[in-house]
Every structure is written in structure tokens, then in C-alpha cells.
Amino acid sequence: MAGLRSPLRRRRRPFVNSIRVRYTIVVGVLFLMILTVVGALVSLGVRNTVAADLNEDMRLTIMDWVTEMRPGHIPSPMPTARAKYLQLVDSRGRVVASNAAAAGKPPLSTVRPPPDNRLLDGKSCPPWEGDRCLLITALRLDDGAASALFGGEPHYVYAGIMEPPALAMRYLEAGIVVAVLFASATAAWSTWMVVGRTLQPVRVISMKMRKAAESDLNLRVPEPPGNDEISEFARTSNIYLDRLEKAVRAQRRFASMASHELRSPVAALRTQLEEALLYPEDTDLRLTLQHTLRSTERLEAIIDDLLAYTRVKGALPAAYEPLDLAELVEFEVTALPRNGAEVRLRVVERPIVMGSRIQLCRVLTNLLANARRHARSRIDVTVEQNRGQAVVSVHDDGAGIAPEDRERVFDTFVRLREAQLLDPGGTGLGLAISRETCQAHGGSLTVADDPVGARFVLRLPLPEPAPQDERAG
């Protein structure tokens, strides 16, 4: 049985958890509860109003008849539409006088109003009316009238009228129940339709997102017109899919290139070790160890750069601090070896930036090392400010970079032919790490046009100036 119940629960759960179903049930139940209370109040109000009007008419009829009574003369009541039956009953329950409709009939009611409440309303079901009942109004004559007319004996006047169908039958309640059910069903159906139409774009977006996540990240969700929450959700979903597609593509490309770069030193290590084991008599152990060490060093360099790249690419921003960018550049220039190309540093301004000292020093080290590797005789380094940005320019007088390669050099594991010749052991990750670091700091790293050599331009945003106190000065 457990195996049979689980699929049923899985089929029912989406229906029960549906926002459309929940909203429909809630609205339907609320309407049913509210309209039931309103209907009960309406029914009670109508019944009380109709009964009060009829009782008021019967009271007026009784008063008219009582005012015509004289000692020794009890006139017959005149026919009226306000009361079908009229009777005058003594204290022993005998009918003293009545109209034609009540003639020969027993008292309409056995209710005797007390002296302190001489006028009572009620209902009676005499046998001669079959299943019909009467609305009754009973009046006890006051002591003065009883003394003048009947020597002090209490007498009672009864007026009766057929209970109208609105009160006798349950047509009113039945109509109200039908109206309440119809209104509740209409409200629930309207909610079902409105919520369904409202959520239809969300359902389409969800299906597209699921399909994109499962099979094809090139898919995009349809964007409904307008600027409501659903349109904003669709646009945000497409932005998310764009970034996800780019991230997955970059990750796949990075993984492919990383595995390719790692395979070469690992294969070299394996070949060198296998040769040493298979041909020990023909192998120079010292030379083999030297080759193995160089392969190991290259493998270590690749792994270190890979770790650095992934830390910059995916890690949370480091704790930034105010840094004198010119001071960082001066320190890195001073740390360069004395041999090689001449380095000329020009500090136009000393901008203060917010950033990580370790990460920015690594960027400057990469740029200076790259320039030193390609320069023929001179490297020019400039620090300045321009349009709210700190700018560091590193220019070498080497062969330069072709315009079509100026973006490609920042891709992972990309090494131009000249770089491969000048530095065979490079990993091709230095410039990629540098650009990612600059972008993480809100800046940029580009290759600028220059007639001679290559000029790398680092830009970092300057911090917003603190608001001045209006009371100052």
C-alpha cells in the first residue's frame, strides 16, 4: 500500500501547493463565511421587519376597537385588512365578542398579558387553520377600562392574521442560501481565472528556466510588456541566464584549457621517469632529476596561478583599505632587478584608492614583469588621476601587440608567439589574473594604442569624497 500511496501524494502535492488553488480556496471560503453572516442578518432583519409591521397594524386595529367600546355596549369590529381575526376574551377564557371571521371559534391564544406588560406579540397555530399559523397580538385592558366596562374583571383583546409565506416558509432562507453559494462560487471562479492569467507568464518563465537549466542555457524567457513585477521578474531571469551561460561557458573553457596546460608537464614528468626506469644504464640520473625538477616547477607555477585566478574570480571581495597607489608603484619599481631595460617612473599625482594591497601589488608585479620581458631598452611608468580615476600606465618599447590580439591576451592560457619565445615556462594566466583583480576593484585593465611597443593602462576608481558638514565654515 505504501508503494501505491506515494505516487498519489506526488501527483496531488503540486495541485495542493498551487498558489492558484490556495487563493481560490481562501477567497471562496472568505466569501462564503462573510456572505453567510450577511445573509443570516438579512433574513433576521426581513423577518423582524415584516413581523413588526404586521404586529403594528394589529395593535392599531385593537386600539381602534377598544376606543369604540362603551359600558354596556361592545360593538362588533369593522372588517379590516390589518387583522383577520379579532376576539374579546374574559378572564375565564370565554369569547365575549369577535368579528365574523372569528365567530364560533375558541380563543386565538391562551396567553394572558400581565398587568405590567399589557401588550404582547406572539404566534399561534389553531387547529382550524390546518398547517398554517397566525401572528397574534394580545392586549390586556387596563384597570380603568376593565372597571368601567366589565366591573373590574380582566378582559383581553386578541388580533390575529395569517402568517405570510415569507415568514411561514423558508423561501427567504433558501433564496439567501442560493445567492450566497452563487456569489461565493462566482468569487472563487473569478479568483481562479484572474490568478491563473496573472501566473501564466510565471509558469512559462518557470518552464523555460527549468528547460534552460536542464539542457540549453541559450534559451531565454519571454518578457511580457509593461513594467510590473512579472515583467521585472522575466527581465531579471534573462539577465541571470545570460550571466549563467557566460559563467558556464567560461568554466568549461577554463577547465578544458587548464587540463590541457596541466597535461603537458605531467606527461613530461611521466616520460622522464619511465625512461629512467626502463633504461637505467643509459640514463644520466642527475640530468633526469634536473629535467624532472623543471617540469615540477612548471607544474607548481601553473597550479599556483590557477589557484590565484580562481580566488580572484570566485572569492568574495577582500577587506579593502586606503592605499597610496603611487607608493605601491614606487615599491614595485624599486624591487625590480637592476639589470635589463631602464625603468623611468613619473608620478604626476598621488591618488588614494580603496583596495587590497596584496592583490594590487600582484597586478603591478605582473605588468612590470611583462614589460621587462618584452622591452628592448626602456620602460615608462606613469601614475596620475583622470576624470575621477587613478591611472597607472606601463609602456615598453618592445614589439607591441597587434590590435586584434589586445583583448585576447587577457584570456586564460593565451600566450602570443613572442611571449612563448621569451618565456617558455609561462602559464598564460598573469594578465588574466590582473584584469580580474582590476575588475573586482571596480576598475579596468586595457591595452592602449601606441606607435611604439605596448602600453598597458590600469584604471581604478577614486573613493567618493566624504560629505562636508554644512555647519563647517
Residue pairs with C-beta under 8 A, 6 or more apart in sequence:
15 21
19 195
19 199
20 192
20 195
20 196
20 199
23 191
23 195
24 188
24 191
24 192
24 195
25 188
27 187
27 188
27 191
28 184
28 185
28 187
28 188
28 191
31 183
31 184
31 187
31 188
32 180
32 181
32 184
35 179
35 180
35 183
35 184
36 180
39 176
39 177
39 179
39 180
40 176
42 176
43 172
43 173
43 176
46 166
46 172
47 166
47 167
47 172
50 164
50 166
50 167
51 121
51 135
51 167
54 135
54 161
54 164
55 121
55 135
55 137
57 82
57 83
57 161
58 82
58 83
58 135
58 137
58 159
58 160
58 161
59 119
59 137
59 139
59 159
60 82
61 77
61 80
61 82
61 83
61 86
61 159
62 83
62 86
62 137
62 139
62 157
62 159
65 75
65 77
65 86
65 157
66 139
66 141
66 145
66 157
68 75
69 75
69 145
69 149
70 149
71 148
71 149
74 88
74 96
74 97
74 149
76 97
76 99
76 100
77 86
77 97
77 98
77 99
79 99
79 100
82 161
83 137
83 159
83 160
83 161
84 101
84 134
84 160
84 161
84 162
85 98
85 99
85 101
85 102
85 105
85 108
85 134
85 158
85 159
85 160
85 161
86 98
86 99
86 101
86 102
86 157
86 158
86 159
86 160
87 95
87 97
87 98
87 102
87 105
87 107
87 108
87 157
87 158
88 95
88 96
88 97
88 98
88 155
88 156
88 157
89 95
89 96
89 107
89 155
89 156
89 157
89 158
90 96
90 150
90 153
90 154
90 155
90 156
91 153
91 154
91 155
91 156
93 107
93 110
95 102
95 105
95 106
95 107
96 155
98 105
102 108
102 160
105 126
105 128
106 126
107 158
108 124
108 126
108 134
108 136
108 158
108 160
109 122
109 124
109 136
109 138
109 158
109 160
111 120
111 122
111 136
111 138
112 138
112 140
112 154
112 156
113 119
113 120
113 138
113 139
113 140
113 156
114 140
115 140
115 143
118 139
118 140
118 141
118 142
119 137
119 138
119 139
119 140
120 137
120 138
121 135
121 136
121 137
121 138
122 135
122 136
122 137
122 138
123 133
123 134
123 135
123 136
123 163
124 133
124 134
124 136
124 160
125 131
125 132
125 133
125 134
126 134
129 162
132 162
132 163
132 168
133 163
133 168
134 160
134 161
134 162
134 163
135 160
135 161
135 162
135 163
135 167
136 158
136 159
136 160
137 158
137 159
137 160
138 156
138 157
138 158
139 156
139 157
139 158
139 159
140 154
140 155
140 156
141 149
141 150
141 154
141 155
141 156
141 157
143 152
146 152
146 153
146 154
146 155
149 155
165 171
166 172
198 230
201 222
201 224
201 230
201 234
202 230
202 233
204 221
204 222
205 221
205 222
205 233
205 234
205 237
208 219
208 220
208 221
208 222
208 237
209 221
209 237
209 241
211 219
212 218
212 219
212 220
212 241
217 241
217 244
217 245
217 248
218 245
219 241
220 238
220 241
221 234
221 237
221 238
221 241
222 234
223 231
223 234
223 235
223 238
224 230
224 231
224 234
225 231
253 412
254 412
257 412
257 413
258 302
258 306
258 412
258 413
260 413
261 302
261 413
261 427
261 428
262 299
262 302
262 303
265 295
265 296
265 298
265 299
265 302
266 299
268 291
268 295
269 292
269 295
269 296
269 299
272 288
272 291
272 292
272 295
273 292
275 283
275 288
276 283
276 285
276 288
294 425
297 425
298 425
301 425
301 427
302 427
302 429
305 427
305 429
305 430
305 433
306 429
308 362
308 429
308 433
309 412
309 429
309 432
309 433
309 436
312 359
312 433
312 436
312 437
312 440
313 436
317 440
318 356
318 358
318 359
319 356
320 354
320 355
320 356
320 441
321 354
321 355
321 356
321 357
322 352
322 353
322 354
322 463
323 352
323 353
323 354
323 355
323 357
323 360
324 350
324 352
325 350
325 351
325 352
325 353
325 360
325 383
325 390
325 392
325 460
326 347
326 349
326 350
326 351
326 383
327 350
328 357
328 360
328 361
328 364
329 345
329 347
329 364
329 381
329 383
329 392
330 345
330 347
331 361
332 361
332 364
332 365
332 368
333 343
333 345
333 368
333 381
336 343
336 368
336 372
340 372
340 375
341 371
341 372
341 375
341 376
341 377
341 378
341 379
341 396
341 397
342 377
342 378
342 379
343 368
343 372
343 378
343 379
343 381
344 378
344 379
344 380
344 381
345 381
345 382
345 383
346 380
346 381
346 382
346 383
347 382
347 383
347 384
348 382
348 383
348 384
348 385
349 383
349 384
349 385
350 383
351 383
351 384
351 385
351 390
351 460
351 462
352 462
352 463
353 360
353 390
353 441
353 460
353 461
353 462
353 463
354 441
354 463
355 441
355 460
356 441
359 437
359 440
359 441
360 437
360 441
360 460
362 433
362 434
362 437
363 433
363 434
363 437
363 438
363 445
363 458
364 392
364 458
366 430
366 431
366 433
366 434
367 392
367 394
367 434
367 456
367 458
368 379
368 381
368 394
369 430
370 394
370 430
370 431
370 456
371 379
371 394
371 395
371 396
371 398
371 454
371 456
372 379
372 396
373 419
373 422
373 423
374 396
374 398
374 399
374 418
374 419
374 422
374 453
374 454
375 396
375 397
375 398
375 453
376 396
376 397
376 398
377 397
378 396
378 397
379 394
379 395
379 396
379 397
380 393
380 394
380 395
380 396
381 392
381 393
381 394
381 395
382 391
382 392
382 393
382 395
383 390
383 391
383 392
384 390
384 391
384 393
385 391
385 462
388 461
388 462
389 443
389 459
389 460
389 461
389 462
390 459
390 460
390 461
390 462
391 457
391 458
391 459
392 457
392 458
393 448
393 455
393 456
393 457
393 458
394 455
394 456
394 458
395 450
395 453
395 454
395 455
395 456
396 453
396 454
396 455
397 452
397 453
398 418
398 453
398 454
399 418
399 453
399 454
400 450
400 452
400 453
400 454
401 409
401 416
401 447
401 454
403 449
405 416
406 446
406 447
407 447
408 414
409 416
409 431
409 447
410 431
410 432
410 434
410 435
410 445
411 432
412 428
412 429
412 432
413 427
413 428
413 429
413 432
414 428
414 432
415 426
415 428
419 426
419 428
420 426
431 445
434 445
435 444
435 445
438 444
438 445
438 458
438 459
438 460
439 445
441 460
441 461
442 460
442 461
443 458
443 459
443 460
443 461
444 458
444 459
445 456
445 457
445 458
445 459
446 456
446 457
446 459
447 454
447 455
447 456
447 457
448 455
448 456
448 457
449 455
